[in-house]
């Protein structure tokens, strides 16, 4: 039987080593596997954090280590933010506010349904629970207050304004005559800024790069 590893002295009293090629190959493979495992494990459990103050829902920095389920939630919400006006900067000179509100309302409903579809057993993981709660807090404490305060009365005013003689004004020009237009826009932009920040942080979690961040 061939020795796999041995140490010997040659005729000149020099110390020599012998390693069987199969043992050497196995050692190299073992090192590669361990290195890859550490690399994957580091990425898989990398810490994600978000400044709650920038979302308008708190003063702390939320930290969690997202797993595959967390990233799936983040990706679905990111898709909704990234494909609707809610995830883009508000332009009060060109955007039609009714269309913006329609986008916001749809986002609220769809995101709520996405979270409702989450199997309850996955919420047993503390970090997954944190991510779901964070998203719900954004809906309830950031988006809902603005919609509650402004949407209904603005829609009522706008519907009435459209029935008046507007001398060929565009929707953008009509909406600027809303008595509380400046306050509405200021509040809308604050909410919009928070949601755009959240959109970029979700993209960061799932590994999507944004050139305009």
Number of C-alpha atoms within 10 A of each C-alpha: 3 5 8 12 12 10 9 11 10 8 7 6 8 8 10 10 9 11 12 13 11 10 12 13 11 12 12 11 12 12 12 12 12 11 12 12 12 12 11 12 11 11 13 13 13 14 12 14 14 17 17 17 12 18 23 17 16 13 11 11 12 14 14 18 17 23 16 12 13 21 18 14 20 23 19 16 22 22 14 19 23 16 12 15 19 26 24 15 13 19 11 18 11 11 15 17 24 16 11 15 20 15 18 20 16 14 22 19 11 14 20 15 11 12 16 11 9 13 9 9 7 13 15 10 11 11 17 21 14 17 21 17 13 17 18 17 17 20 18 14 15 19 21 17 13 16 16 10 11 16 19 12 12 21 14 10 14 18 12 10 16 13 8 8 8 12 7 8 11 11 17 14 15 16 22 15 12 14 11 11 13 13 11 17 16 12 13 21 16 16 21 22 20 20 24 20 17 24 25 19 20 23 20 14 22 17 11 13 11 10 5 5 9
